[in-house]
Amino acid sequence: MILPGRLERLYILDLGLFDVRNGERIIGIPGYLMQTDRGQNILFDTGFPPDYLTDPDRPARDGLPRFGRLIDFRPDQTAEGALALLGLAPGDIDLVILSHGHIDHVGSLPLFAHAPIVLTARERAEPAPLYFGSVRPIVWPDATYHRIDTDTPVCEGLTLIPTPGHTPGHLSALVTLPDGRRVILAADAINRASEPAEAFADSMDPAASQASANYLLSLADPDAVLIYGHEPAQWPLLPKAPRPW
């Protein structure tokens, strides 16, 4: 295991709303904050760059309008602002997990370079985070990286699961809380409930995505909750920080 102790709490961070392709669908941008019984804080994904709040020209420079637009992006929807709702600052994060290097997951990663970063070896092998399209505006921060390529326990109650397809090095997670509740953080391995029926059209490798989705769905027993990466119907129903799961 990477950390001692057991997972105690899970919070869903609201990292903004995004209009995909000018009205195709409105999606939520999730991140997750997990805490152990030893007081360690684990951040799963980091949302969009905080510069998108302060520099109105930055999204266009990054090519974001080709994919869509952020809606009413607020200070409390940056990774730093969302953590503040829990009384935390970036320096309080002890471990970062990156599902993959796309823009809405990697944007605030440089704020957390003091902490070890866990991701798949395949994702880290990219010269820079995939970000969006051909644009690679950020570099991998100077940090300690834990590269994994198999199912890996982080601590008791949290296991990381490589789920290639959406990107070659995509990563999901299985959470088991102390009361026995199980939550699958699919991230973009299953972006939305309709994606399997749509043959993973947005995936870099649709066949690999199908295999990864099948594996995650095999873990979703009747008592487990699967949180999609960006399911429009599910997002409003999920409790957001500061409420715990």
N, C-alpha and C positions, 0 to 999 in steps of 0.2 A: 504494500500500500504506500501511497505517496505521503499521506498525512496520518498521524495517529488519531484515535478517537472515533466517534460515530456521528453521523449526520443527525442533527436535531431539528432544524427548521429550514423551510423553503419559502422564499418570497419570489413573486413574479414582478419584475420591474417593467413599468410602462415607458418604453423608449420612443414613443411617438406613433403617429398615424401616417400612412403613406398611400397616395393615390397612384395605383399602378396603371400605366398607359392611359392616363387621362380619362378615368371613369370605368375602366374594366372591372376593378374591384378596389375597395378600401381595406387595407390590411394594418394590423397592429404590429409593432416591432417589439418583441419581448427580449428581455434579459432575465437572468435568474441570480439571486443572491442566496447562498446556502450557508448555514452556520453549524458548526460542530459543537459537541458537548464540552470541548476544550476552548471555546471562544474563538475559533478560527473562522475567518470569513472567506468564502469561495465565490468568485464571480464567474458566471457562465455567460459569455458574449458581452459586447460593450456598446452596441448601437452605432448610430451615425457619429461622424466627427462633431465635436462641440463647435468647431468653426462654422458649421452650417447655421448656427444660431446667431453668430456675430458678424459673419462675412456673407452678405447676400449674393455675392458673385461666385462664391466657392462652388456651390452645386453645379452651376453651368460649366465652370472650368473642368469639373470632374465628369462631365457628360451625363449628369443625372437626368436632365429633362428628356433624354431619349427613353428612359425607363419610367419616369413619373415624377411626382413631387411630394415633398413633405407637407403635411397639413398642420398649420398653426403649431409649429414646433416650439415647445416651451422650455425654459431653463430647467424645470424639474423632469424633463424627458431626455436630457443628456444623462450619460452614465453617472457623472458626478452629482447632478441634481437629484436623480432617482435614489442614489445611495443616501443623500442627505435626508430624505424622508424617513430613513431608518436610523438617523443619527450617526451615519458613517461618512468618512471621507475616503478618497482614493488610497491614501496611505494606510488605511485600516484593512485593505484587502491582502490576504495572505497567499492566495493562489488564484490564478486566472485559468479558465478553460475556454478555448476558442473552438467553436464548432467548425468554422471555416472562414476563409479570408475575404468574403464579400463585404461590400460597403456598409451594410446595416448591422454587421456583426463585429467588424474589426475597427470601426472608426475611432473609438476612444482607447484603443489598445496602448498607445504611447503613454497614457496617464498612469498605467499600471505596470510599467516596466520594472519597478522595484521588486515585484512579486514574480515567482516562477510561473511560467506560462506552459500549460499542457495543451498539446495539439498532436495530430497525427504527423508522422515523419513525412508522409507524402505531401501534406499541405505545407509544411515548413520548407520542403524542398523547392517550392516556388521562389524565384529570385526576389519577389516582393509579393505582398498580399494581393490576391486576385482582384479585389475591389469591384470594378464594374467594367465590362467590355474590355477594351484595350488600354484603359487608363489605369496607371499604377502610381498614384500620387504619394503614397506613403511607403516607407521602408519598414522592414522588420525592426522593432526596437532592439536596442542593446539590452538583452535580458537573459535570464537563465531559462532554457527551453527543455521541457520534458517531452521527448518525441515518443509516441506509442504507435503500435500497429496491430495490437490485439485487444480484446476486451480487458480493461484495466481497472481494478478497484482503486479509487482515490482515498477513501476511508470506508469504514463500515457504513453501509447504507447508500453509497454512491459508486456506481460502476460506469465507466466510459466505454462506448461501443462504436468502433469504426463503422461508418455507414457510407461507403463511397457511392458516387453517382451524381448527385447534385454538383459536387466538385469531387475530384479524384480522392481528396483526403478528408472528406466530411466526417464529422463526429457527432454522435448522439449520446444520451445518458439515461441510465435507469436509477431512479431515486426510490429508496425505501425508508419511510419515516418511522420514528420509534413506535407509533401506534399501529404499524403494519401496513399503512396505506402505501401504495406503489404508484409512482408517476413516471411516465416515459417522456423525456424531453426529446422529441424527434428532431427539433430544429428543421432544417430544410431537407432532411432525408424524406420527410413527407410534409411538403410545404402546406398543403391544404387537403381536406377530405376528398376532393374530387380528383386529386392528382393521379392516383393509380388508374382511374378510368380514362384519364386524358393521356395515358402512356408517358407520363413524366416529360412533357414536351419542353419544359424549361430546364431540363437536366443536361449536364455535359455528357452523361452516359446513361441513357434511359434504361438499358438492360441492367446495369449495375444498380441503378436506383430501385428497380423493381425487386431485385434480390434483397437489397437492404431493407426496403419497406416490408417485404415478406417476413424478414427476421424480426423486425420491431413488432409487427402485428402478432407474431407468434408469442411474444412476451406479454401481450396485452390480454391477460386473463380477465374474467368479468369484474374483478375487483381493482384492476389497474386503470388509471386514467392516462390517455395518450394526449399530450399537448402538441398540436401541430405547429409548424414553424410560423405560418401566417394564415390561419383559417378565419375568414371574416365573420362567420357565424359564431365561432367559439370565443373569439377574443373578448367581446363585451361581457361574457359570462364568467370570465376568470377573475378571481380576486387579485387585486393589485396591491403592491406595497403602499402603505405600511401594514396592510392586512397580511397575515401569513396564509399559506396554503392550508 
